[in-house]
Amino acid sequence: MTIAETTSSLLPTRHGTFRLHGLRFANGEEHFALSLGEFEGAVPVLSRIHSECLTGEALGSLRCDCGPQLEQALAAIAAEGRGVVVYLRQEGRGIGLFNKVRAYRLQDQGADTVEANVRLGFAADARDYSPAVEILEWLGIDRVRLMTNNPRKIRALVEAGFKAVERVEIATPPQPASQAYLATKRTRMGHLPARPKLRALK
């Protein structure tokens, strides 16, 4: 994929005023980034690669931890005064909103989040992180401190040749409705446990 068009503006938020970047790719996909501060120099940039979750972010769903993770990332970047959230428009781990609701229905009937996607004919996780790689490179970033528990995101940056990739573990309080979902991410999708420390992955 290739970035075909960009536009930027200021975006005041409750965490501070970020710069909002809209990016349209040659295949028609649209993603965006929220940045704060300057990125010149060799200091790794506090970063979050975040996939869209309308149910968790706009509707306050307690099935997942997506909304709290996004808020935590924005707050951490604001506190540091420098960083970026790359926001990828790939709802439902890449299956879209309509199919995500269908997956929720299967979960209501006892399937876990992986089984639900597979029973609908999709991969357990169909997300593509190559747009995030291009967006970070477009911003002039090749060293990151990545707020994530997902090793696939780390691997995508390492394989793209980023000069430094450090993991900043991100932890949000579990809810009764999200405990099974979080356990499935750890046991079936390989997500790393959240502990309050910084860990460098080479």
C-alpha positions in Angstrom: 0.0 0.0 0.0 1.0 3.6 -0.5 -0.2 6.8 1.1 -1.9 8.8 -1.7 -3.2 11.8 0.1 -2.8 13.5 3.5 -4.4 16.3 5.4 -3.7 17.7 9.0 -5.4 19.9 11.5 -5.3 20.7 15.2 -7.6 18.7 17.4 -8.3 19.9 21.0 -9.2 17.0 23.3 -9.6 16.5 27.0 -6.0 15.3 27.1 -4.6 18.3 25.3 -4.4 19.6 21.7 -3.1 17.0 19.3 -2.4 17.3 15.6 -4.8 15.1 13.6 -3.5 13.6 10.4 -5.9 12.0 7.9 -4.2 9.6 5.5 -5.8 8.1 2.4 -4.1 5.1 0.8 -4.0 4.2 -2.9 -6.4 1.3 -2.3 -9.0 3.7 -0.9 -8.5 2.9 2.8 -8.5 5.8 5.2 -6.6 5.8 8.5 -5.5 8.6 10.8 -2.9 9.5 13.5 -2.9 11.8 16.5 0.5 13.3 17.2 2.0 15.5 19.9 5.4 17.1 19.9 8.4 16.8 17.5 10.0 13.6 16.5 13.5 14.6 15.4 16.4 12.9 17.0 17.2 9.4 18.3 14.9 9.3 21.3 12.2 6.6 20.7 8.7 8.0 20.4 5.9 6.8 22.7 3.4 5.2 20.3 0.2 3.3 20.1 -1.1 1.4 17.1 -4.8 1.2 17.8 -7.5 -0.6 15.7 -10.9 1.0 15.5 -13.5 -0.3 18.0 -16.8 1.7 17.7 -18.5 -0.5 20.2 -15.8 0.0 22.9 -14.9 3.6 22.1 -18.2 5.3 21.2 -20.8 3.0 22.8 -18.9 2.2 26.0 -19.0 -1.6 25.5 -17.6 -3.6 28.4 -17.0 -6.7 26.3 -13.5 -5.4 25.5 -10.8 -3.1 26.8 -10.3 -1.1 23.6 -11.8 2.2 24.8 -9.9 2.3 28.0 -6.7 1.4 26.2 -7.1 4.3 23.8 -7.8 6.7 26.6 -4.8 5.5 28.5 -2.5 5.9 25.5 -3.7 9.5 24.8 -3.3 10.4 28.5 0.3 8.9 28.6 1.3 10.8 25.5 -0.1 14.0 26.8 1.7 13.5 30.1 5.0 13.0 28.3 4.4 15.8 25.8 5.4 13.7 22.8 4.0 10.7 21.0 1.6 9.4 18.5 -1.5 7.2 18.2 -1.9 5.5 14.8 -5.6 4.7 14.4 -6.4 2.0 11.9 -9.9 1.6 10.5 -10.2 -2.2 10.9 -13.2 -2.8 13.1 -13.6 -6.2 14.7 -10.0 -7.4 14.1 -10.5 -6.7 10.4 -14.0 -8.2 9.8 -16.0 -4.9 9.9 -18.8 -3.7 12.1 -21.7 -5.7 10.7 -19.8 -9.0 11.0 -18.5 -7.9 14.5 -22.2 -7.8 15.6 -22.7 -11.3 14.1 -19.6 -12.4 16.1 -21.1 -10.9 19.2 -24.2 -13.0 18.7 -22.1 -16.2 18.5 -20.4 -15.1 21.7 -23.7 -14.7 23.4 -24.3 -18.3 22.5 -21.1 -19.5 24.1 -18.3 -19.1 21.5 -15.2 -17.2 22.4 -14.0 -14.2 20.3 -11.6 -16.4 18.2 -14.2 -19.1 17.6 -16.8 -16.6 16.6 -14.6 -15.0 13.9 -13.6 -18.4 12.5 -17.2 -19.7 12.5 -18.1 -16.7 10.3 -15.4 -17.7 7.8 -12.7 -15.2 8.9 -9.3 -15.4 10.3 -9.1 -15.2 14.1 -7.3 -11.9 13.5 -7.4 -10.4 10.1 -5.8 -7.0 10.9 -3.0 -5.7 8.8 -0.4 -3.5 10.4 1.4 -2.4 7.2 -0.5 0.9 7.1 0.7 1.7 10.6 4.3 1.1 9.4 3.8 3.6 6.5 2.2 6.2 8.7 5.0 6.1 11.3 7.6 6.3 8.5 5.6 9.3 7.0 5.8 11.0 10.4 9.6 10.5 10.4 9.5 7.9 13.2 11.8 4.8 13.1 12.3 4.3 16.9 9.2 3.6 19.1 8.2 2.8 22.6 5.1 0.9 21.7 2.2 0.7 24.1 0.9 -2.8 23.4 0.4 -6.3 24.7 0.1 -7.7 21.2 3.3 -9.3 19.9 2.1 -9.1 16.3 2.4 -5.3 16.4 5.9 -5.5 17.7 6.8 -8.1 15.0 5.4 -5.9 12.2 7.7 -3.0 13.2 10.8 -5.2 13.7 10.3 -6.8 10.4 9.9 -3.4 8.7 13.3 -2.5 9.9 12.6 0.0 12.7 15.8 0.9 14.5 14.4 0.4 18.0 11.2 -1.2 19.3 10.5 -1.2 23.0 7.3 -2.5 24.5 5.4 -0.4 27.1 2.9 -2.7 28.7 -0.6 -1.3 28.8 -3.0 -2.4 31.5 -6.6 -1.5 32.0 -8.9 -2.6 34.9 -10.8 -5.8 33.8 -14.6 -5.8 33.9 -16.7 -8.9 34.6 -18.0 -8.7 31.0 -14.5 -8.7 29.5 -12.7 -11.3 31.6 -13.3 -14.1 29.2 -12.3 -12.0 26.2 -9.0 -10.9 27.9 -8.3 -14.5 28.8 -8.8 -15.6 25.2 -6.5 -12.9 23.9 -3.7 -14.3 26.2 -4.3 -18.0 25.7 -5.3 -18.2 22.1 -3.9 -15.0 20.5 -0.6 -14.9 22.4 -1.1 -11.5 24.0 1.5 -10.7 26.6 0.6 -10.2 30.2 0.4 -6.6 31.4 2.9 -5.8 34.2 3.9 -2.3 35.2 7.4 -2.2 33.6 9.1 -1.3 30.4 10.5 -4.2 28.4 12.8 -3.9 25.4 12.3 -6.4 22.6 15.0 -6.7 19.9 
